[in-house]
Structure formats: C-alpha cells, structure tokens
Amino acid sequence: MKAIVCTKYGPSDVLQLQEIKNPVPQKNEVMVRVNATAVNSADWRLRKAEPFAVRLFFGFTRPRRGILGGVFAGEIEAVGPDVTRYKVGDQLFGSTGMSLGAYAEYKCLPEDGVIALKPENMSYEEAASVPFGGLTALHFLRKANIQRAQKILVYGASGAVGTATVQLAKYFGAEVTAVCSTTNVEMVKSLGADRVIDYKMEDFTKSGEKYDVIFDTVGKMSFLPCKKLLKKKGIIILGSSNVSKEVQGLWTSITSSKKVISGMAGEKVDNLLLLKELIELGEIKSVIDRCYPFEQISDAHSYVEKGHKKGNVVITVVN
C-alpha cells in the first residue's frame, strides 16, 4: 500500500510517499481502507517535535511511528475473526489515537476503539474533518460543565477546535461570543455565534463583559487579560498551552474561586457517537478550508503550519 512516512523530525518535506506492506487485522481489529484524513495542528507539531518534549513520547531522534495522521474516514475491507460490531463494507470515521497511522491507504483499528459508523449525510472528506476538533471541543466543554444561558468566549473561533466549539456551545444552550480575524467573521457568524469580535478591529479584553467560560483554542491569548474577563467562579480552558500558562493556571485554581482546565483532550467513543447524532440531526456541520490529494500532503502541512486555516484541511487518500 501507499503511505506517507515521516522519516525524521523537521520541515514538511520530511514526509515521503512510500510503498509498504499492507497491515493485517488481528482477532479484534477491522482493516479500514482510508478514503480521507486531515492535517491538524497536532500533526505538524509532531512532525517538527514541537515542543521538544514530544520526543520523549514519540522517539528522540525520529518518530517511532513513522506514519502520522490521527483521524480518518473510510470503509472496512477486512475484519479479524473475533469482530462482532462491524462487518466488511461498513463506512466508518473516527480517531486512531496514539497509534496514529491514518496517512496510509489502509489502517487496522480495534473494533472497540474511538470509531463509529460514518454520518449518513456526510462525505468521507467531511467526516474526516470532524473527530479532531469535535472530540477536543466536546471533551473540554464537558469538563467545564457548560450550562444553558452561560456566557462563553471562544478565542480562535475559526480553527478546527474553534468552529466545533461554537456549534457545540450553542447546542448546549450557551450564549457564544467568538473571536477571530476579519476574513473569518462571516463564516463564524454562520455557525451560530451570538456575537463575533474581529480582534484586528476591537480589543475584546476592554469591553467590560464577563464570562462564565473562556476557551482559548489556539494558545495565543494572554493569560492575565483573559483571567480578568471571568466571572467570580468562571473557568478558563487552555486548549493549547505552555509551561508558563500551566503554572499560572495552577496558581489561579489554588488561590481563587476561578478554575483553569488544561491538558490532553481525552477521546471517547461515546463523544464520537454524540457528534454523529448531532451531525445527522443537522445541529453541527464540518468546516473545510481546503482539500488536498494524498500526494500533496507536504503542501497541506505547510499551509496548516502557517496558522491561518478556516476549520479543517482534508486529505483525499483513496477516491
């Protein structure tokens, strides 16, 4: 099969198209023909080993798992002897988790993994764009116990996590203020945000508005101005952070009534099933900026790394 192999840490051209052996499903695994995957911020950071601590988990000099890619949509081509939940021909979408491997024509996954039948009203490309942003947003919103009529500010509302957060927060009944750049204002409005602030035109930290929840989806918001926007028992979600912000967050949680939530987003199949249900009900939709062919995945990485994508960048693996 064809696969994109990350030969070493570095710029996007370390991703090389190679021919490797097809995987073989074990007794409880399904083998999926990957029709589509996506390039997310986690992918290029892993490719570059940024931050450096990535090397402690994925290999010091080069990735131990050479085939990157954490999300997929595709069709089952074979199943292991003990598989009962799925059958050949089923169309799936989901996350590959720490095993990665979606940058390939085939991928074996446990039948009890974070996978589900693809939403009937989505193409493979649309479905592949859902798990990264959707699962991350849902994880953090549930940890914050988002409630109806609460006020939430979403910073970085036009990215993969941001677009999912806006839609899910509205589903939960929150009043959503979204922050993004000029070119993305209309798109974010179309997702249901109650108010959209163009950060190039307005300093939202000086509005005097107070929020129950603030979700920094991109890790670019200054912590102290963010903290001042919170209500007395408000919550800051650091979807992407660094050591400095982690320390400030811990100190804030210890010394005040305000709380800071951060860390890795846990992936659960129940959350994926909820996303599927909401998609089929028309409550949420995918947002796709660009779609690249498999052979141009290096170009897709370069584009995503610039940090200006709208929603998701999708890769068509098998037509």
N, C-alpha and C positions, 0 to 999 in steps of 0.2 A: 504494500500500500504506500501511498504518498503521505509524507508527514513533514511538518516544519520543525526542524530541530534547532534548538538553541545550543550552539557549540561552545560558547563561553559567555561570560558577562560582558556587556558592552553596548554599543550603538545598535540600531535596528538591523544593520547588515550582518550581525552575528546569527540571524535567523536564516537557515538554509533549507531549501526544499530537497528532501532525500527520499529514497526508496528503502523501506524497512519491512520486516516481516509483519504479517497480519497478526493481531492478538487472537488468543483462543479463550473463549469463555470458560471459567471454572464452574463448578457444580451449581453455584447460586448466582451466577452472573448472566447478564444479557450483553450481546455484542451489538452495538449500535453503529449503523452507517451514519456518519456525521454529515448532515446536509448543510448546517450553518453553525458558526460560533461567533464570538465577539471579542473585540480588543478593548479592555478596560484599564483603568489606571493601575490596578494591581498587576496587570500583565507586564506593562513596560517597567514598572518599578522592580519586579522580579527579574526581568531581563537585564537590567542595569545593576542589580543588587543595591538598590537604594531604598531605605537606608542600608548601611554596611551590615547591620545585624541580620539581614536576610541570609547572608552566607552561613550563619550558624545553624539555620534550619534546612537550607536547600543545597548546601555544598560550598566549601570555602573558595575553591578556585574556579569552579564552574557548576552549573546546576546538575544535581544528581538525577533529576527528572528532566531530560533534555527536551521533551515535548511539552510545551506550555499550553495554556488555554483552560479556563475554568468553567465555561458554560457551553451548552450545546443544544441543538435540536436535530432530531434525526429519526431514523426508522430501524427497528430491530431486524437484524439479518440472521441471528442465531441465538440460541439460549442454552444454558447449562442444563444438565439432567434433572436438577432439583428445583428449577424455577417454576413457580406456580402463579405469580402475579401477572406476568406478561407473556405474550406469545409473539412469534415471528410476524412481522408486518405491522405491529403496533407503532404508532408515531409518538415519540417521547420528547420531553425537554427537561432541562434541569441543570444541576451543578455537578462537576466532577470532584469537588472538594480538594483536599490536599494532594490527591493523586494526579491532578492536572490532566494533560493528555488530549484536550479537545482540538488541538491544532493537527489533526490527522483524519484520514478518511474513515477509520474505524476506532472505536473505543469500547473496552469492556468495563461494565459497571455492575456493582451488586444490586440485585433487584430490590433490596430494602434501603437503597441509597436515597439521596435527595433528587429523585426523578419522578416524573408523573406523565400521564398521557397529555400530549400537546393540546392546548386550547383549540377547539374546532374552528374558531373564527380567526385564526392566525396562520400566516405562512411560516415556514421554517425560520426565515430571517427575523420575522417579528418575534417569534417565540424565543429565539436565542438571545434576544436583547432584553428579556425580562428578568432572568434569575439574579444577575449581579446586583443591579440597582434595586430590584424589588425585594429580594431577600434581605439586603442590607438595611433598606429603609424600614421594612416591617419589623426586623429584629430590634432596632433602636427605638422605634415608636412604641413598641410593646413594653420595652424596658422602662421607658419614660411614662408608661401608663397613660397615654394620651386620651383625653376625655372630650366629650361633646361640649362645644362652646368655649373650650380653652383657646387661648391665642398662641399660635406658634409662628416663629420666624424661621424661614428656610433660607440659609445663605448658600449660594452656589446652586440655585434652583433649576438651572438649565442643564446640568450634567446627568449622568445615568442615575445616580442616587437621588439627586435633587428632583428630577422630574417624577420619579416614583414616589418620593416623599410628599410632594404637593398633592398628588392624586390620592394617596392613601390617607393623608391627614384630613382631606376633605371627606373621604368615605367615613372616617371615624367621627365626623361632625365638628372638627376644629375650624377655627377662623384662621385662614392662612395668609401670612404676609411673605411674599417671595422676593428675594434679592438676586438680581442678575445684571448682565450688561445690556446696553442699548439694543443690540441686534436680536436679543432673545426675549425681549419684553412681551411681544405679541404671542409668541409661542407659549410662554409660561402662563399668560392670561388664558389661553385656550385650554389649559389643563385644569382650570377651575380656581386658581388663586384669587382670593378676595381682594388683594392689593399686591401690585408688583412695583418694586422700587428699583429704578435704574441707578446702580451705585456710582456710575460716572456723572450723574446729574444731581444726586442728592445724598447727603451724609445721613444715613438712617440712624446712626448712633446718637444723633442730636434731635431726634423727633420728639423725645419725651414719652414715647409709647413704652409700655411694659408688657412683657410676655411671660406666659406660663412655661413655654418650652422654646429653646433656641437650638436649632440643629445646624451646625457648621459642617456641611457635607464635603467640603474640599480642603479644610485645614488652613484656610488663608485669613480667617477672621482674627483680629487681635483679641486676646482673652479678656483683658480688663474692661474695655468698652462693651464687650459682649455681656460680661457679668453685670454691669450697671443697668442693662436693659431688662433684667429678670425681676419678676415679682418676688415677694418675700420667700416663698417656698418653690421658686422656679427651678427648672432643670436645664442645664447645658448638655447637649450631645456633641461630643467631639468625634465625628465620623472619620477624621484623619487628623492625627496629632503628632507632636514630638515630645521629647523628654521634658522640655520647659513647660509646655501646656499640661502634661500629665501631672507634674509636680504642683502647678498652680491649681489644677482641678482637685487633686487630693487634699490640698490645704483648704480650699474652699468648702469641700464636703465635710471636713473635720471641724472647721471653725465657724460655720454659719448654717442657716436653715436651707441654704441653696445646695443643690446637688449637681455633680458632674458625672456623666456617663461616657465611658470610652472603651477602647479595647477592640478585639476582633469580633466581627459580627457572626454569631452562630447561625448555621444553616440547618433548617428543619424541614422535613418533608411536609409536615402539616402547614407550614407557612407557604410552601410552594403550591399546595393544593388550594389554599385560600386565594392566592394570586390567580390561579387558573379559573377558579369560580368567579372572581371579580371581573376578569377579562371577558369571560363568556357572558356575563351579565351586562357588559358594557360600562362598568364602573371605572375601569382603568384601561389604558392603551399603551402601546410601546411608542417610543420616540426614537427614530433612526435618523442620524445625520447623514452618514454615507455608508455605502455597501461596496466592499472590495472583493475581487476574485481571490481565490486561495493563494495563487502565485504572487500576489501583491501585498501579502500580509506585512512585509517590512515597511512598505509605504504607509499602511494603516497604523502601525506602531509609531512611526514618525509623526503622523498627524495627531494622534491621541496625546502623545507626549507634549505637544505644544500647549495643551490645556484649554483649548477653545471649542471643543466639540459640543454639539447640542444633543443631549441624550446619549445615544449609543452609536458605535461604529461596528458594523457587522461584516463578517466574512462568509461568503458563499463557498463552501468546501466541495460539495457534490451537487450538481444541478439535477 
